[in-house]
Amino acid sequence: MSDFAENLRKAIFDKRLKAVDVANATKITPSVISRYLTGAHQPSTNNLIAISKYLGISPEALLSSSEAPESSGSSKYISSDKDKIIELLERLVADKD
């Protein structure tokens, strides 16, 4: 599978979206989005830009071979917020003991 396909799949999953959401928002047909997700096709420049804008991720991050796509919006803080929430829950559980 291509880096783009993996990064697109991860970005859609992380944002709790479906492929059809991306298709509807970007006016790219669902069958084309499906081909991107399977790695059968690579996006045109215009489609790459449309997808990246909708997902709030840079086109470079969608194409890169890095593990996690880089966010260009506020969702980049989700990871640290998640860690804080887990830490708080662990303290609450410990206080009950």
N, CA, C and O of each residue as an XYZ file, in Angstrom:
388
protein
N       0.850     -1.181      0.000
C       0.000      0.000      0.000
C       0.894      1.241      0.000
O       1.948      1.256      0.635
N       0.469      2.265     -0.707
C       1.269      3.485     -0.806
C       1.212      4.286      0.489
O       0.308      4.118      1.308
N       2.200      5.159      0.653
C       2.202      6.041      1.824
C       0.947      6.898      1.840
O       0.340      7.112      2.890
N       0.559      7.391      0.651
C      -0.640      8.227      0.578
C      -1.860      7.443      1.061
O      -2.647      7.957      1.857
N      -2.025      6.222      0.594
C      -3.181      5.411      0.991
C      -3.197      5.188      2.503
O      -4.240      5.327      3.143
N      -2.057      4.848      3.065
C      -1.982      4.621      4.514
C      -2.266      5.894      5.295
O      -3.014      5.873      6.272
N      -1.672      6.999      4.867
C      -1.875      8.268      5.569
C      -3.308      8.757      5.442
O      -3.866      9.295      6.398
N      -3.906      8.577      4.278
C      -5.299      8.975      4.081
C      -6.213      8.129      4.966
O      -7.111      8.653      5.625
N      -5.977      6.830      4.974
C      -6.786      5.933      5.816
C      -6.675      6.325      7.297
O      -7.676      6.370      8.011
N      -5.454      6.606      7.741
C      -5.243      6.983      9.142
C      -5.903      8.314      9.466
O      -6.514      8.459     10.525
N      -5.791      9.279      8.576
C      -6.384     10.596      8.811
C      -7.906     10.502      8.889
O      -8.530     11.139      9.737
N      -8.497      9.711      8.007
C      -9.948      9.537      8.033
C     -10.365      8.850      9.331
O     -11.347      9.251      9.956
N      -9.630      7.825      9.737
C      -9.937      7.111     10.977
C      -9.776      8.032     12.189
O     -10.645      8.077     13.060
N      -8.658      8.767     12.240
C      -8.380      9.637     13.386
C      -9.444     10.713     13.560
O      -9.739     11.125     14.682
N     -10.006     11.157     12.472
C     -11.027     12.203     12.543
C     -12.439     11.625     12.616
O     -13.433     12.348     12.548
N     -12.495     10.303     12.757
C     -13.765      9.579     12.886
C     -14.719      9.888     11.729
O     -15.911     10.126     11.923
N     -14.157      9.876     10.538
C     -14.932     10.114      9.328
C     -15.072      8.824      8.543
O     -14.492      7.798      8.899
N     -15.833      8.885      7.491
C     -15.955      7.781      6.550
C     -15.475      8.278      5.196
O     -15.445      9.483      4.946
N     -15.106      7.361      4.336
C     -14.645      7.731      3.000
C     -15.704      8.537      2.265
O     -15.379      9.455      1.512
N     -16.963      8.198      2.479
C     -18.046      8.916      1.809
C     -18.111     10.375      2.275
O     -18.503     11.249      1.502
N     -17.733     10.646      3.523
C     -17.679     12.029      4.015
C     -16.661     12.831      3.225
O     -16.916     13.970      2.833
N     -15.507     12.223      2.998
C     -14.449     12.884      2.226
C     -14.921     13.101      0.797
O     -14.712     14.171      0.225
N     -15.554     12.091      0.223
C     -16.048     12.197     -1.149
C     -17.066     13.331     -1.275
O     -16.970     14.157     -2.182
N     -18.029     13.368     -0.376
C     -19.064     14.402     -0.441
C     -18.490     15.803     -0.258
O     -18.883     16.734     -0.961
N     -17.575     15.953      0.671
C     -17.021     17.272      0.974
C     -16.088     17.790     -0.113
O     -15.974     18.998     -0.320
N     -15.431     16.881     -0.796
C     -14.431     17.285     -1.795
C     -14.944     17.196     -3.227
O     -14.263     17.617     -4.162
N     -16.146     16.647     -3.399
C     -16.727     16.444     -4.734
C     -15.915     15.463     -5.582
O     -15.954     15.505     -6.812
N     -15.179     14.578     -4.900
C     -14.448     13.493     -5.568
C     -15.338     12.263     -5.434
O     -15.846     11.984     -4.347
N     -15.531     11.533     -6.511
C     -16.459     10.404     -6.453
C     -15.988      9.357     -5.436
O     -14.788      9.160     -5.249
N     -16.944      8.691     -4.786
C     -16.581      7.655     -3.810
C     -15.685      6.568     -4.399
O     -14.814      6.047     -3.702
N     -15.883      6.220     -5.660
C     -15.054      5.174     -6.263
C     -13.596      5.624     -6.385
O     -12.683      4.811     -6.240
N     -13.377      6.897     -6.647
C     -12.005      7.416     -6.724
C     -11.377      7.414     -5.328
O     -10.220      7.024     -5.171
N     -12.127      7.844     -4.322
C     -11.623      7.811     -2.934
C     -11.270      6.378     -2.566
O     -10.245      6.133     -1.930
N     -12.110      5.434     -2.961
C     -11.848      4.023     -2.685
C     -10.537      3.567     -3.322
O      -9.758      2.846     -2.697
N     -10.296      3.980     -4.547
C      -9.042      3.618     -5.217
C      -7.838      4.241     -4.532
O      -6.764      3.641     -4.488
N      -8.012      5.447     -3.995
C      -6.920      6.074     -3.230
C      -6.632      5.257     -1.973
O      -5.474      5.014     -1.633
N      -7.690      4.838     -1.290
C      -7.532      4.105     -0.030
C      -6.904      2.729     -0.217
O      -6.239      2.224      0.687
N      -7.107      2.125     -1.370
C      -6.502      0.819     -1.625
C      -5.100      0.940     -2.210
O      -4.371     -0.048     -2.307
N      -4.730      2.153     -2.597
C      -3.416      2.359     -3.186
C      -3.379      2.095     -4.679
O      -2.309      2.091     -5.289
N      -4.555      1.873     -5.274
C      -4.621      1.594     -6.708
C      -4.303      2.831     -7.547
O      -3.791      2.711     -8.660
N      -4.600      4.009     -7.021
C      -4.347      5.256     -7.731
C      -3.757      6.295     -6.787
O      -3.958      6.237     -5.574
N      -3.032      7.235     -7.356
C      -2.513      8.388     -6.626
C      -3.348      9.599     -7.031
O      -3.827      9.661     -8.163
N      -3.532     10.560     -6.131
C      -4.402     11.694     -6.436
C      -3.754     12.696     -7.379
O      -2.532     12.843     -7.418
N      -4.598     13.376     -8.133
C      -4.116     14.515     -8.909
C      -3.794     15.626     -7.917
O      -4.191     15.558     -6.754
N      -3.092     16.623     -8.362
C      -2.744     17.747     -7.479
C      -3.994     18.400     -6.918
O      -4.060     18.702     -5.726
N      -4.990     18.620     -7.774
C      -6.229     19.268     -7.312
C      -6.956     18.419     -6.273
O      -7.460     18.951     -5.284
N      -7.017     17.106     -6.486
C      -7.676     16.237     -5.521
C      -6.896     16.149     -4.214
O      -7.485     16.112     -3.134
N      -5.582     16.118     -4.317
C      -4.749     16.093     -3.114
C      -4.984     17.339     -2.275
O      -5.111     17.251     -1.054
N      -5.043     18.478     -2.911
C      -5.266     19.737     -2.189
C      -6.664     19.759     -1.568
O      -6.828     20.178     -0.422
N      -7.665     19.309     -2.321
C      -9.033     19.282     -1.794
C      -9.137     18.372     -0.568
O      -9.765     18.736      0.426
N      -8.531     17.206     -0.639
C      -8.566     16.257      0.482
C      -7.818     16.820      1.679
O      -8.305     16.748      2.807
N      -6.644     17.376      1.443
C      -5.849     17.895      2.553
C      -6.547     19.062      3.236
O      -6.496     19.178      4.461
N      -7.196     19.928      2.467
C      -7.934     21.048      3.074
C      -9.081     20.536      3.927
O      -9.290     21.011      5.044
N      -9.820     19.574      3.409
C     -10.958     19.036      4.159
C     -10.505     18.364      5.453
O     -11.138     18.526      6.496
N      -9.413     17.612      5.383
C      -8.936     16.892      6.564
C      -8.086     17.746      7.494
O      -7.786     17.333      8.614
N      -7.693     18.941      7.037
C      -6.860     19.813      7.875
C      -5.442     19.300      8.012
O      -4.806     19.474      9.052
N      -4.947     18.669      6.960
C      -3.605     18.075      6.950
C      -2.881     18.600      5.720
O      -3.484     18.762      4.659
N      -1.607     18.862      5.862
C      -0.854     19.366      4.713
C      -0.747     18.280      3.636
O      -0.699     17.092      3.955
N      -0.710     18.686      2.368
C      -0.531     17.700      1.302
C       0.752     16.894      1.483
O       0.788     15.698      1.196
N       1.802     17.559      1.960
C       3.073     16.871      2.186
C       2.923     15.745      3.206
O       3.500     14.669      3.048
N       2.142     16.006      4.251
C       1.948     14.985      5.285
C       1.176     13.791      4.733
O       1.446     12.650      5.110
N       0.228     14.042      3.852
C      -0.519     12.930      3.249
C       0.362     12.087      2.337
O       0.142     10.885      2.192
N       1.351     12.713      1.729
C       2.225     11.995      0.804
C       3.460     11.404      1.461
O       4.108     10.526      0.892
N       3.791     11.880      2.661
C       5.052     11.484      3.292
C       5.036     10.056      3.787
O       3.979      9.442      3.931
N       6.226      9.537      4.046
C       6.346      8.171      4.537
C       6.411      8.112      6.054
O       6.668      7.047      6.615
N       6.182      9.241      6.734
C       6.215      9.239      8.201
C       5.016      8.487      8.748
O       4.012      8.312      8.058
N       5.126      8.048      9.982
C       4.074      7.266     10.626
C       2.756      8.017     10.723
O       1.713      7.503     10.319
N       2.798      9.229     11.256
C       1.563      9.967     11.508
C       1.500     11.207     10.641
O       2.459     11.978     10.585
N       0.380     11.408      9.964
C       0.236     12.639      9.209
C       0.280     13.848     10.127
O      -0.252     13.825     11.237
N       0.914     14.888      9.653
C       1.049     16.106     10.429
C      -0.190     16.952     10.229
O      -0.612     17.177      9.095
N      -0.763     17.410     11.290
C      -1.970     18.203     11.194
C      -1.622     19.666     11.019
O      -0.621     20.149     11.547
N      -2.458     20.364     10.274
C      -2.246     21.795     10.125
C      -3.251     22.573     10.950
O      -3.293     23.801     10.879
N      -4.064     21.873     11.736
C      -5.089     22.544     12.528
C      -5.004     22.185     13.987
O      -3.990     21.670     14.458
N      -6.092     22.465     14.712
C      -6.106     22.280     16.158
C      -6.047     20.819     16.579
O      -5.747     20.536     17.739
N      -6.324     19.881     15.678
C      -6.322     18.472     16.068
C      -4.931     17.977     16.452
O      -4.799     16.874     16.984
N      -3.882     18.777     16.192
C      -2.541     18.351     16.588
C      -2.388     18.313     18.104
O      -1.431     17.738     18.621
N      -3.334     18.926     18.816
C      -3.273     18.932     20.269
C      -4.018     17.762     20.892
O      -3.955     17.573     22.106
N      -4.712     16.986     20.097
C      -5.510     15.879     20.617
C      -4.650     14.887     21.381
O      -5.053     14.418     22.445
N      -3.485     14.561     20.866
C      -2.624     13.581     21.521
C      -2.262     14.011     22.931
O      -2.370     13.213     23.862
N      -1.834     15.258     23.109
C      -1.442     15.712     24.441
C      -2.666     15.815     25.349
O      -2.557     15.536     26.543
N      -3.823     16.205     24.824
C      -5.042     16.254     25.621
C      -5.440     14.858     26.072
O      -5.869     14.664     27.209
N      -5.298     13.901     25.190
C      -5.626     12.513     25.522
C      -4.746     12.027     26.668
O      -5.231     11.368     27.587
N      -3.447     12.350     26.616
C      -2.529     11.949     27.679
C      -2.919     12.584     29.014
O      -2.845     11.937     30.059
N      -3.332     13.844     28.977
C      -3.751     14.537     30.208
C      -5.002     13.900     30.793
O      -5.118     13.747     32.009
N      -5.937     13.528     29.924
C      -7.167     12.899     30.388
C      -6.875     11.542     31.019
O      -7.432     11.207     32.065
N      -6.016     10.772     30.394
C      -5.645      9.463     30.943
C      -4.975      9.635     32.299
O      -5.277      8.905     33.243
N      -4.063     10.603     32.395
C      -3.378     10.850     33.671
C      -4.379     11.235     34.759
O      -4.282     10.751     35.887
N      -5.333     12.094     34.433
C      -6.340     12.511     35.396
C      -7.197     11.329     35.839
O      -7.482     11.177     37.027
N      -7.608     10.492     34.885
C      -8.405      9.318     35.230
C      -7.629      8.351     36.121
O      -8.188      7.774     37.053
N      -6.355      8.180     35.832
C      -5.537      7.303     36.669
C      -5.450      7.849     38.104
O      -5.503      7.083     39.066
N      -5.315      9.172     38.239
C      -5.277      9.757     39.591
C      -6.604      9.583     40.313
O      -6.625      9.307     41.513
N      -7.714      9.743     39.595
C      -9.027      9.562     40.213
C      -9.218      8.122     40.680
O      -9.758      7.885     41.761
N      -8.785      7.182     39.887
C      -8.904      5.760     40.264
C      -8.018      5.481     41.475
O      -8.430      4.767     42.389
N      -6.816      6.032     41.490
C      -5.895      5.826     42.597
C      -6.443      6.427     43.889
O      -6.245      5.868     44.968
N      -7.130      7.565     43.782
C      -7.719      8.216     44.965
C      -8.846      7.402     45.570
O      -9.100      7.504     46.771
N      -9.519      6.604     44.777
C     -10.627      5.772     45.276
C     -10.107      4.612     46.126
O     -10.824      4.105     46.988
N      -8.864      4.192     45.886
C      -8.305      3.027     46.611
C      -7.911      3.357     48.015
O      -7.430      2.488     48.742
